Amino acid sequence: MNLSSLSPFLRNSFLRNLTRDGLLAMEPERAHQATIMALKLGLAPSQKFRDAPELKTILAGLELANPIGMAAGFDKNAEVHTALGTIGFGLTEVGTLTPRAQRGNKKPRLFRLMGARGVINRMGFNNEGHAPAYERLRLQGSRAMVGVNIGANKDTEDFVADYVLGVERFSDIADYLTINISSPNTPGLRDLQSGELLNRLLSSVLSARARQKVRVPVFLKLAPDLDQSQMDEICASISGTGLDGLIISNTTLARETVAGFPGADEAGGLSGIPLFDLSTRCLAQMRQRVGPDLPIIGVGGVHSAQSALDKFEAGANAIQLYTALVFEGMDLLEEIKAGLIEAVRARKQKTVADLVGSRVDEWASKLI
């Protein structure tokens, strides 16, 4: 389907409702569906200029034109990864995908906190399952590097087995895989972040990766709500395993930063600006633990060029965003690129990579 197939009345009506204010006037999940439809219809603005050399990045062996990605949760079913590359993202992460299709949690399950520029979601891994997404990825390429975020079905008898199925399904077609064990909306999932469960998960997933024809990079996505001992335990578990990187972080269960805002008491994970300080401190504290070489993708609350720069300085090699686009629109992508280029040039460096980790200790000790 393309936009020209619609009648002039329907086409013009659709376009009028896709302004940022129009989308914000819609119920949140419906606005998300409308955005996905617009991208599928070819309404994505094409990137006007080739990315500047200052933005080139190597991430776990992947050559990125720029280190700015769309986070998982936006393109759940691998429907618009091609369009996101056209817009100008350097990487995009589809999913979270579970082996079998599932509806997710009961609606409503997505809530905007307008005054705080935050979102609470309890989606529950709603997706169409592995097979449809695999076919879309097989048939449609993207200018962006495409990661596949894999998860487990809520009613599975074995979480780890579901992750192994994801590795087996997508290793030949994904640029990287993300093992998502940090969503707060699947009961018991976050238990995989510690102890023998994490050791078993990593052993099983990486053994499954070793059996594939292609060695795809594997990242582990963590929650921001980890205490110091939990971070120590995770670092001990991942050391020497062959894991290719971390993604820090998923949404938070904390509510201190949105106390008093309408909707703040909704159950689910909080994202957006209220998550920024917590997720960035967690990023820096993990960078201190793992050293300078393990790739980390920083995600959580990026909403401006300065906040993007903060993530790099706290230790990220690349970043992802999503919630800020709800409030700021896709123009934010080019604003962030311009700000990063300016920062690289102002500091007389060659690329964004030269800025990584320059304020790790400051961010790791930040009081929140």
C-alpha positions as CSV (number, residue, x, y, z in Angstrom):
1,M,0.0,0.0,0.0
2,N,1.2,3.5,-0.7
3,L,-0.2,6.9,0.0
4,S,-1.2,7.5,-3.7
5,S,-3.7,4.6,-3.4
6,L,-5.8,6.6,-0.9
7,S,-8.5,9.0,-2.0
8,P,-7.4,12.7,-1.9
9,F,-9.8,13.3,1.1
10,L,-8.4,10.4,3.1
11,R,-4.8,11.2,2.2
12,N,-5.1,14.9,3.2
13,S,-6.9,14.0,6.4
14,F,-4.2,11.4,7.3
15,L,-1.4,13.9,6.7
16,R,-3.1,16.6,8.8
17,N,-3.3,14.3,11.8
18,L,0.3,13.3,11.6
19,T,1.7,16.6,12.9
20,R,3.4,16.3,16.3
21,D,0.5,18.1,18.0
22,G,-1.9,15.9,16.1
23,L,-0.2,12.7,17.3
24,L,0.0,14.0,20.9
25,A,-3.8,14.6,20.8
26,M,-4.3,10.9,20.1
27,E,-4.4,8.1,22.6
28,P,-0.7,7.0,22.9
29,E,-0.9,3.6,21.5
30,R,-3.0,4.7,18.6
31,A,-0.6,7.5,17.9
32,H,2.2,5.0,17.8
33,Q,0.3,2.9,15.3
34,A,-0.4,5.9,13.1
35,T,3.3,6.7,13.1
36,I,4.2,3.2,12.0
37,M,1.6,3.4,9.3
38,A,3.0,6.7,8.0
39,L,6.5,5.3,7.8
40,K,5.1,2.2,5.9
41,L,3.3,4.5,3.5
42,G,6.6,6.2,2.6
43,L,6.1,9.5,4.5
44,A,9.5,9.3,6.1
45,P,11.6,12.4,5.3
46,S,14.8,11.2,3.6
47,Q,18.1,12.2,5.0
48,K,19.3,15.3,3.1
49,F,23.1,15.0,3.5
50,R,25.6,12.2,4.0
51,D,26.7,11.9,7.6
52,A,29.8,13.8,8.5
53,P,33.0,11.8,9.1
54,E,33.0,12.9,12.7
55,L,30.0,10.6,13.3
56,K,31.5,7.4,11.9
57,T,31.7,4.8,14.6
58,I,32.8,1.2,15.0
59,L,30.6,-0.8,17.3
60,A,31.4,-4.4,18.0
61,G,32.9,-4.6,14.6
62,L,29.9,-2.9,12.9
63,E,30.7,0.2,10.8
64,L,28.0,2.9,11.6
65,A,27.6,6.0,9.5
66,N,26.5,7.6,12.8
67,P,26.1,6.3,16.4
68,I,22.5,7.3,16.9
69,G,19.9,4.5,17.0
70,M,16.2,4.0,17.4
71,A,15.6,2.0,20.6
72,A,13.7,-1.3,20.8
73,G,9.9,-0.9,21.3
74,F,9.3,1.4,18.4
75,D,9.5,-1.0,15.5
76,K,8.2,-4.1,17.4
77,N,7.6,-6.3,14.3
78,A,10.3,-5.1,11.9
79,E,7.9,-3.1,9.8
80,V,9.8,0.1,9.3
81,H,13.5,-0.6,9.7
82,T,14.0,0.4,6.1
83,A,12.3,3.8,6.6
84,L,14.3,4.5,9.8
85,G,17.5,4.0,7.8
86,T,16.2,6.4,5.2
87,I,15.5,9.0,7.9
88,G,19.1,8.8,9.0
89,F,19.5,6.6,12.0
90,G,22.8,4.8,12.1
91,L,21.3,1.7,13.8
92,T,17.8,0.6,14.6
93,E,16.6,-2.2,16.9
94,V,13.5,-4.1,16.1
95,G,11.4,-6.0,18.7
96,T,11.2,-7.1,21.4
97,L,10.4,-10.4,19.5
98,T,9.2,-13.6,21.3
99,P,9.1,-17.0,19.6
100,R,5.3,-17.0,19.5
101,A,3.0,-14.1,18.9
102,Q,1.4,-12.6,22.0
103,R,-1.0,-9.8,22.7
104,G,0.8,-8.3,25.6
105,N,-0.9,-6.8,28.6
106,K,-4.5,-5.4,28.8
107,K,-5.1,-1.9,27.4
108,P,-4.6,0.9,28.3
109,R,-0.9,0.1,28.8
110,L,0.9,3.2,27.5
111,F,0.7,6.6,29.3
112,R,2.3,10.0,28.6
113,L,3.4,12.1,31.5
114,M,3.3,15.4,29.6
115,G,4.7,17.8,32.2
116,A,7.6,15.5,32.9
117,R,8.3,14.5,29.2
118,G,8.1,10.9,30.2
119,V,6.2,7.8,29.3
120,I,5.1,4.8,31.4
121,N,4.5,1.5,29.6
122,R,3.4,-1.9,30.5
123,M,3.1,-3.3,27.0
124,G,4.2,-6.8,27.9
125,F,6.2,-7.8,24.8
126,N,3.2,-7.5,22.4
127,N,4.4,-8.7,19.0
128,E,3.6,-11.0,16.1
129,G,6.4,-13.5,16.9
130,H,9.6,-14.6,15.2
131,A,8.4,-15.8,11.8
132,P,6.7,-12.6,10.4
133,A,9.5,-10.4,11.5
134,Y,12.1,-12.8,10.0
135,E,10.4,-12.6,6.7
136,R,10.3,-8.8,6.7
137,L,14.0,-8.6,7.6
138,R,14.9,-11.1,4.9
139,L,13.0,-9.2,2.2
140,Q,13.8,-5.6,3.2
141,G,17.2,-4.1,3.9
142,S,18.1,-0.9,5.6
143,R,20.8,1.8,5.4
144,A,21.0,1.5,9.2
145,M,22.5,-1.4,11.1
146,V,19.6,-3.5,12.3
147,G,19.6,-5.2,15.7
148,V,17.0,-7.8,16.7
149,N,15.9,-7.5,20.4
150,I,14.8,-11.0,21.5
151,G,12.7,-11.9,24.5
152,A,10.7,-14.7,26.1
153,N,7.0,-15.5,25.9
154,K,5.2,-14.7,29.2
155,D,3.8,-18.3,29.4
156,T,6.9,-20.1,28.4
157,E,8.1,-23.0,30.5
158,D,11.7,-22.0,30.0
159,F,12.8,-18.4,29.5
160,V,16.3,-19.4,28.5
161,A,15.1,-21.8,25.8
162,D,13.1,-18.9,24.2
163,Y,16.3,-16.8,24.0
164,V,18.1,-19.7,22.4
165,L,15.3,-19.9,19.8
166,G,15.8,-16.2,19.1
167,V,19.5,-16.6,18.5
168,E,18.9,-19.6,16.2
169,R,16.2,-17.7,14.2
170,F,17.9,-14.4,13.7
171,S,21.7,-15.0,13.7
172,D,21.9,-15.2,9.9
173,I,20.0,-12.0,9.3
174,A,20.6,-9.5,12.1
175,D,23.5,-7.2,12.3
176,Y,23.5,-7.7,16.1
177,L,21.2,-9.4,18.7
178,T,20.0,-8.0,22.0
179,I,19.2,-10.3,24.9
180,N,16.5,-8.3,26.7
181,I,16.2,-9.5,30.3
182,S,15.4,-6.1,31.8
183,S,11.8,-5.4,30.9
184,P,9.8,-4.9,34.1
185,N,6.6,-6.0,32.4
186,T,7.1,-9.8,32.1
187,P,7.0,-11.4,35.6
188,G,10.2,-13.0,36.6
189,L,12.2,-11.8,33.6
190,R,14.5,-9.5,35.6
191,D,15.5,-12.4,37.8
192,L,17.7,-13.5,34.8
193,Q,20.0,-10.5,35.6
194,S,21.6,-12.3,38.5
195,G,23.2,-15.5,39.9
196,E,23.0,-18.9,38.3
197,L,20.1,-17.8,36.0
198,L,22.3,-15.3,34.3
199,N,25.2,-17.7,34.0
200,R,22.9,-20.3,32.4
201,L,21.4,-17.7,30.1
202,L,24.8,-16.5,28.9
203,S,26.2,-20.0,28.5
204,S,23.1,-21.1,26.5
205,V,22.8,-18.1,24.3
206,L,26.5,-17.8,23.4
207,S,26.7,-21.6,22.8
208,A,23.8,-21.2,20.4
209,R,25.6,-18.3,18.7
210,A,28.7,-20.5,18.3
211,R,26.7,-23.1,16.4
212,Q,25.5,-20.7,13.8
213,K,27.2,-20.1,10.4
214,V,27.5,-16.4,11.2
215,R,29.0,-15.0,14.4
216,V,26.6,-12.2,15.2
217,P,27.5,-9.7,18.0
218,V,25.4,-10.2,21.1
219,F,24.5,-7.4,23.5
220,L,22.9,-7.8,26.9
221,K,20.2,-5.2,27.9
222,L,20.1,-4.3,31.6
223,A,17.8,-2.4,33.9
224,P,18.8,0.9,35.5
225,D,17.5,-0.3,38.9
226,L,20.6,-2.3,39.8
227,D,22.4,-1.8,43.1
228,Q,26.2,-1.9,43.4
229,S,26.4,-5.6,44.4
230,Q,24.1,-6.6,41.4
231,M,26.3,-4.7,39.0
232,D,29.4,-6.4,40.5
233,E,27.7,-9.8,40.0
234,I,26.7,-9.1,36.4
235,C,30.3,-8.0,35.6
236,A,31.6,-11.2,37.1
237,S,29.2,-13.3,35.1
238,I,29.9,-11.6,31.7
239,S,33.7,-11.6,32.1
240,G,35.4,-13.9,29.7
241,T,32.2,-15.1,28.1
242,G,32.5,-13.6,24.7
243,L,29.6,-11.3,25.1
244,D,30.0,-8.4,22.7
245,G,28.5,-5.5,24.6
246,L,25.9,-4.1,26.9
247,I,22.8,-1.8,26.5
248,I,22.2,0.4,29.4
249,S,19.4,0.8,30.2
250,N,15.8,-0.3,30.0
251,T,13.0,1.5,31.7
252,T,12.8,2.1,35.5
253,L,10.3,1.2,38.2
254,A,11.4,4.2,40.3
255,R,9.0,7.1,40.5
256,E,10.8,9.7,42.5
257,T,11.5,11.9,39.5
258,V,7.8,12.0,38.5
259,A,6.2,12.2,41.9
260,G,3.0,14.3,41.8
261,F,2.6,14.2,38.0
262,P,-0.7,12.9,36.7
263,G,-0.4,9.3,35.8
264,A,2.8,8.7,37.7
265,D,1.2,5.9,39.8
266,E,0.5,3.7,36.7
267,A,2.3,0.4,36.8
268,G,5.1,-0.2,34.3
269,G,8.5,1.1,33.2
270,L,9.2,4.8,33.1
271,S,11.2,6.2,30.2
272,G,12.1,9.7,28.9
273,I,13.7,12.7,30.6
274,P,12.9,11.4,34.1
275,L,15.0,8.3,33.4
276,F,18.0,10.2,32.1
277,D,20.2,10.8,35.2
278,L,19.5,7.3,36.6
279,S,20.3,5.5,33.4
280,T,23.4,7.6,32.7
281,R,24.8,7.1,36.2
282,C,24.2,3.3,35.8
283,L,26.0,3.5,32.4
284,A,29.0,5.2,33.9
285,Q,29.2,2.8,36.9
286,M,29.1,-0.2,34.5
287,R,31.8,1.5,32.3
288,Q,34.0,1.7,35.4
289,R,33.6,-2.0,36.0
290,V,34.0,-3.4,32.5
291,G,36.8,-1.1,31.4
292,P,37.2,0.9,28.2
293,D,37.0,-1.8,25.6
294,L,33.5,-3.5,26.0
295,P,31.0,-1.7,23.7
296,I,28.1,-0.1,25.5
297,I,25.0,1.4,23.9
298,G,23.6,4.2,26.1
299,V,19.8,4.6,26.2
300,G,17.4,6.2,28.5
301,G,16.2,9.8,28.5
302,V,18.2,11.2,25.5
303,H,16.3,14.3,24.5
304,S,18.8,16.8,23.1
305,A,22.3,17.2,21.7
306,Q,23.7,17.9,25.2
307,S,22.1,14.8,26.7
308,A,23.4,12.7,23.8
309,L,26.9,14.1,24.5
310,D,26.5,13.3,28.2
311,K,25.9,9.7,27.3
312,F,29.1,9.5,25.3
313,E,31.1,11.2,28.0
314,A,29.6,8.8,30.6
315,G,31.0,5.9,28.6
316,A,28.6,5.0,25.7
317,N,30.0,4.1,22.3
318,A,26.6,4.6,20.7
319,I,23.2,5.8,21.8
320,Q,19.5,5.0,21.3
321,L,16.4,7.1,21.8
322,Y,12.7,6.7,21.5
323,T,10.5,8.6,24.1
324,A,11.9,12.0,23.2
325,L,10.8,11.6,19.6
326,V,7.2,11.4,20.9
327,F,7.5,14.9,22.2
328,E,10.1,16.5,19.9
329,G,9.5,14.7,16.6
330,M,12.0,13.2,14.1
331,D,13.8,16.6,13.7
332,L,15.6,15.8,17.0
333,L,17.8,13.3,15.1
334,E,19.5,15.9,13.0
335,E,19.7,18.3,16.0
336,I,21.7,15.6,17.9
337,K,23.9,14.9,15.0
338,A,24.7,18.6,14.6
339,G,25.4,19.0,18.3
340,L,27.8,16.0,18.3
341,I,29.7,17.3,15.3
342,E,30.1,20.7,16.9
343,A,31.4,19.1,20.2
344,V,34.0,17.0,18.3
345,R,35.2,20.0,16.4
346,A,35.3,22.3,19.4
347,R,37.5,19.8,21.2
348,K,39.7,19.4,18.2
349,Q,39.0,15.7,18.0
350,K,38.4,13.5,15.0
351,T,35.3,11.5,15.8
352,V,32.7,11.0,18.5
353,A,34.6,8.0,19.6
354,D,37.3,10.4,21.0
355,L,34.7,11.8,23.4
356,V,33.7,8.4,24.9
357,G,34.3,8.1,28.6
358,S,35.7,11.6,29.3
359,R,33.4,12.1,32.3
360,V,32.9,8.6,33.5
361,D,33.9,9.2,37.1
362,E,31.8,12.4,37.3
363,W,28.7,10.6,36.1
364,A,29.3,7.5,38.2
365,S,29.3,9.5,41.4
366,K,26.4,11.8,40.5
367,L,23.8,12.2,43.3
368,I,20.3,11.7,42.1
